[in-house]
Amino acid sequence: MKRLTFWQAVPPTAALILGILVGCEPPPPPPDTAKPVELNAVTIAELNGVIASHKGKVVLIDVWFLGCAPCVKRFPKFVELHRELKADGLVCITLDTYREELKKKADVLNFLKQQGADTQNLIVDDKEATQDAWQTQYDAVATPSYVIFDRNGKWVPTPAPEDKQNMTRILKKLLAEK
């Protein structure tokens, strides 16, 4: 039998009122993941096909891996960007670039589910040289990195640091271009 926390057991309206009365807020609800969270292995050629399939939309790729502490720390901001801008035509993709994590695919998928990453989640399964060439081409050698493609499928170099406020500004500008 699953045990519920106090805040999970109390109806949402009652929790809100109680929280106001005692001066605290209940924890936020779990992420809305209407779409199931999946993780698929891809070659670089397949990744390029995925990017091309979204022509007409702005594509944001979060280049990361689970063993990268800065990647994990920044990941919630990526999920927020997705939630805030997907209705405007932003397509978000996560790209785990550490092939060794294919052996821990269940752990990676569990992390993605915990984060509510209902984006397209990919993990590279290709030759190291091919992957390195792709990352070099799009200035994503270091992790974490963002790679952006405009509505025409053209790569948009991303300035560092890639903070959420700056990324939101860049993405909104690209989304406004028709």
C-alpha positions in Angstrom: 0.0 0.0 0.0 1.4 3.4 -1.0 1.7 5.9 1.8 0.6 9.4 1.1 2.1 12.5 2.6 -0.2 14.8 4.5 -0.5 17.2 1.5 -1.3 14.3 -0.9 -4.1 13.1 1.4 -5.8 16.4 1.8 -8.0 17.6 -1.1 -6.3 20.4 -3.1 -8.7 23.1 -2.1 -8.5 22.2 1.6 -4.7 22.0 1.3 -4.5 25.5 -0.2 -6.8 27.0 2.5 -4.9 25.2 5.3 -1.6 26.3 3.9 -2.8 29.9 3.9 -4.1 29.7 7.4 -0.9 28.2 8.9 1.4 30.3 6.7 2.9 27.7 4.5 2.2 26.4 1.1 1.8 22.8 0.1 4.4 21.4 -2.3 3.7 21.9 -6.0 1.7 19.2 -7.7 3.7 16.6 -9.6 4.6 17.6 -13.2 1.7 17.2 -15.7 2.9 14.5 -17.9 0.0 13.7 -20.2 2.4 12.3 -22.7 4.4 9.2 -21.4 8.1 9.9 -20.9 10.2 7.7 -23.1 14.0 7.4 -23.9 15.1 6.2 -27.4 18.6 5.4 -28.6 19.5 7.1 -31.9 22.4 7.4 -34.3 23.6 10.8 -35.3 21.9 10.3 -38.8 18.6 9.5 -37.0 19.1 12.6 -34.8 19.6 14.7 -37.9 16.4 13.2 -39.3 14.5 14.1 -36.1 15.7 17.7 -36.3 14.8 17.9 -40.0 11.3 16.5 -39.2 10.6 19.6 -37.1 11.3 22.1 -39.9 8.9 25.0 -39.4 9.3 25.0 -35.7 12.1 26.1 -33.4 14.1 23.2 -31.9 15.9 23.4 -28.6 18.2 20.4 -27.8 19.6 20.0 -24.3 22.9 18.1 -24.6 23.5 16.5 -21.3 24.1 13.2 -19.5 23.0 11.8 -16.1 26.6 11.6 -14.7 27.1 15.3 -15.3 26.3 17.2 -12.1 25.8 20.6 -13.8 23.6 19.0 -16.4 21.3 17.5 -13.7 21.2 20.8 -11.8 20.2 22.8 -14.9 17.7 20.2 -16.3 14.6 21.6 -14.5 15.2 24.9 -16.2 15.0 23.1 -19.6 11.7 21.4 -18.6 10.4 24.9 -17.6 11.4 26.3 -21.0 9.6 23.5 -22.7 6.4 24.0 -20.6 6.4 27.8 -21.1 7.1 27.9 -24.8 5.8 24.6 -26.4 2.4 26.3 -27.2 4.3 28.9 -29.2 5.9 26.2 -31.4 9.0 25.3 -29.5 10.1 21.6 -29.9 12.4 20.5 -27.0 14.6 17.4 -27.3 16.9 16.0 -24.6 20.1 14.3 -26.0 22.1 12.2 -23.6 25.5 12.0 -25.2 27.2 9.5 -22.9 26.9 6.1 -24.6 27.9 4.3 -21.5 24.5 5.4 -20.0 22.8 3.0 -22.5 23.8 0.4 -19.8 21.9 2.4 -17.3 19.0 3.3 -19.5 16.5 2.6 -16.8 18.2 5.1 -14.4 18.2 7.8 -17.1 14.6 7.1 -17.9 13.7 7.3 -14.2 15.4 10.7 -13.9 13.5 11.9 -17.0 10.2 10.8 -15.5 11.0 12.4 -12.1 11.7 15.7 -14.0 8.5 15.4 -16.0 10.5 15.5 -19.2 7.7 14.8 -21.6 9.8 16.0 -24.5 11.5 13.8 -27.1 14.3 12.1 -25.1 17.2 10.6 -27.0 20.4 8.9 -26.1 23.3 8.6 -28.6 24.2 5.1 -29.8 26.8 5.8 -32.5 30.5 5.8 -33.2 32.4 8.2 -31.0 33.9 10.0 -34.0 30.5 10.6 -35.5 29.1 11.9 -32.3 32.2 14.1 -31.7 31.9 15.6 -35.2 28.2 16.4 -34.5 28.9 18.0 -31.2 31.9 20.0 -32.6 29.7 21.2 -35.6 27.1 22.6 -33.2 29.5 23.8 -30.5 28.1 21.3 -28.0 31.3 19.6 -27.0 31.0 20.6 -23.3 28.0 19.5 -21.3 25.6 20.9 -20.5 25.0 22.7 -23.8 22.0 23.9 -25.7 21.7 23.5 -29.5 19.1 25.6 -31.3 17.7 25.3 -34.8 15.4 28.0 -36.2 12.2 27.4 -38.2 14.2 26.9 -41.3 16.3 24.1 -39.7 19.3 26.4 -39.5 21.6 26.1 -36.5 21.6 29.2 -34.3 24.8 29.6 -32.3 24.0 30.0 -28.6 26.0 32.4 -26.4 27.3 31.4 -23.0 26.3 31.5 -20.3 23.0 29.8 -21.3 20.9 31.0 -18.4 17.1 30.5 -18.5 16.4 34.3 -18.9 18.8 34.7 -21.8 17.5 31.4 -23.4 13.9 32.6 -23.1 14.7 35.9 -24.8 16.5 34.1 -27.7 13.8 31.5 -28.1 11.0 34.0 -28.0 12.7 36.1 -30.7 13.1 33.0 -32.9 9.5 31.9 -32.2 8.3 35.3 -33.3 9.9 35.0 -36.7 7.5 33.3 -39.1 
